[in-house]
């Protein structure tokens, strides 16, 4: 099953809770960084909770911002690291992760209405891409809209998902 890296949306809301570990920022199991990240995050979340209960309650924004910054740094290296693996080039798992974007930004595209899943993005994002591209658009326009809707997904993942869920339309 896919185990996408993700960041909790709305973690900085005023809810009287604090998320930690995979509940706030999940990492790909192969990165081997989920457990140390969860332990460190749990320690910081405990400090935030203690501050909320017994202190000034001012630590949560810095905690959430720190988690977001750490997750952004993780995502920058995650996909590039996968693409350096060359030991099993014919294995389906690694073949997908070595994929490259093949279309130019001005390529006109349209979605296949039956397309529903992509290994590159979560199902909700895949459904959004298909819905946005049913009437046709350019790859660049769809990437711009997707970037606005899903700012935490790396560009490479969005581009590969778009190529996975759509097909190029021949110029008129």
C-alpha positions in Angstrom: 0.0 0.0 0.0 1.2 3.5 -0.7 2.6 5.3 2.4 2.8 8.9 1.3 4.7 11.5 3.1 2.2 14.0 4.5 1.8 17.0 6.7 -1.3 17.7 8.8 -3.3 20.5 7.2 -4.5 23.0 9.7 -2.2 21.9 12.5 -1.9 25.6 13.5 -5.6 26.0 14.2 -6.8 27.0 17.6 -8.0 23.5 18.5 -7.0 22.6 22.1 -4.7 19.8 20.9 -1.2 19.2 19.6 -0.3 16.5 17.1 3.0 14.7 17.1 4.8 12.0 15.1 3.0 10.6 12.1 -0.2 12.4 13.2 1.4 15.7 12.2 4.1 14.7 9.6 4.3 11.3 8.2 7.4 10.1 6.4 7.9 7.5 3.8 8.9 4.2 5.6 12.0 3.7 3.5 13.4 7.1 4.6 14.2 5.5 8.0 13.5 8.9 9.5 10.0 8.4 10.8 10.8 7.0 14.2 13.6 9.5 15.2 11.4 12.3 13.8 8.4 11.1 15.9 10.5 10.8 19.1 11.9 14.3 18.7 8.5 15.7 17.7 6.9 14.0 20.7 9.3 15.6 23.1 8.6 19.0 21.5 4.9 18.4 21.5 5.0 17.5 25.3 6.7 20.9 25.9 3.9 22.6 23.9 1.2 20.8 25.8 2.9 21.6 29.2 3.1 25.3 28.1 -0.6 25.3 27.1 -1.6 23.8 30.5 0.8 25.5 32.9 2.6 28.3 31.0 1.8 31.2 28.6 0.5 28.9 25.8 2.9 30.6 23.3 5.0 27.6 22.1 2.5 26.0 19.6 3.0 28.4 16.7 6.8 27.9 16.8 6.3 24.1 17.0 4.0 24.0 14.1 6.2 26.2 12.0 9.2 24.1 12.9 7.5 20.9 11.9 6.4 22.5 8.6 10.0 23.7 7.9 11.5 20.3 8.7 8.9 18.6 6.5 9.7 20.9 3.6 13.4 20.1 3.9 12.6 16.4 4.1 10.5 16.5 0.9 13.3 18.3 -1.0 15.6 15.4 -0.5 13.2 12.5 -0.4 12.3 12.2 -4.1 15.9 13.0 -5.3 17.2 10.3 -3.0 14.9 7.7 -4.4 15.9 8.6 -7.9 19.6 7.8 -7.2 18.8 4.1 -6.5 20.1 2.1 -9.4 20.4 -1.5 -8.1 17.0 -2.7 -9.3 16.1 -0.8 -12.4 13.5 -3.3 -13.6 11.7 -3.7 -10.3 8.3 -2.1 -10.5 8.8 -0.3 -7.2 12.0 1.4 -8.3 10.9 1.9 -11.9 8.2 4.2 -10.8 10.5 6.1 -8.5 13.0 6.7 -11.3 10.4 8.2 -13.6 11.1 11.5 -15.3 8.7 14.2 -16.5 8.4 13.9 -20.3 6.0 16.7 -21.3 6.7 20.3 -21.8 4.8 23.0 -19.8 2.7 24.1 -22.7 1.5 20.6 -23.6 -2.3 20.5 -23.9 -3.7 17.7 -21.8 -7.0 16.0 -20.9 -7.8 13.6 -18.2 -9.1 10.1 -18.7 -12.4 10.1 -16.7 -11.8 6.6 -15.5 -8.3 7.4 -14.1 -8.5 7.4 -10.3 -5.1 6.5 -8.9 -1.5 7.4 -9.2 1.5 6.1 -7.2 2.8 9.7 -7.1 0.1 11.4 -5.1 -2.6 10.5 -2.5 -6.0 9.5 -3.9 -7.7 12.8 -3.0 -5.1 14.7 -5.0 -5.4 12.2 -8.0 -9.2 12.8 -8.0 -8.7 16.5 -8.0 -6.2 16.3 -10.9 -8.6 14.3 -13.0 -11.6 16.6 -12.2 -9.5 19.6 -13.2 -8.3 18.2 -16.4 -11.5 16.6 -17.8 -12.2 19.6 -20.0 -8.6 20.0 -21.1 -5.9 22.4 -20.0 -2.2 22.9 -20.3 0.2 21.0 -18.1 1.6 24.3 -16.8 -1.9 25.7 -15.9 -2.8 22.5 -14.0 0.5 22.4 -12.1 -0.1 26.0 -11.0 -3.6 25.2 -9.7 -2.3 22.0 -8.1 0.6 23.9 -6.4 -2.0 26.3 -4.9 -4.2 23.4 -3.7 -1.4 21.1 -2.5 1.5 23.3 -1.5 3.2 20.5 0.5 3.6 18.1 -2.4 6.9 18.2 -4.3 6.7 19.5 -7.9 8.1 16.2 -9.2 5.3 14.3 -7.6 2.7 16.6 -9.0 4.1 16.6 -12.5 4.5 12.8 -12.6 0.9 12.3 -11.3 -0.4 14.7 -13.9 1.4 12.7 -16.6 0.1 9.5 -15.0 -3.6 10.6 -15.0 -3.8 12.5 -18.3 -2.8 12.3 -21.9 -1.4 14.8 -24.3 -3.9 16.3 -26.8 -2.6 16.6 -30.4 -2.3 20.3 -31.4 -5.3 21.5 -33.6 
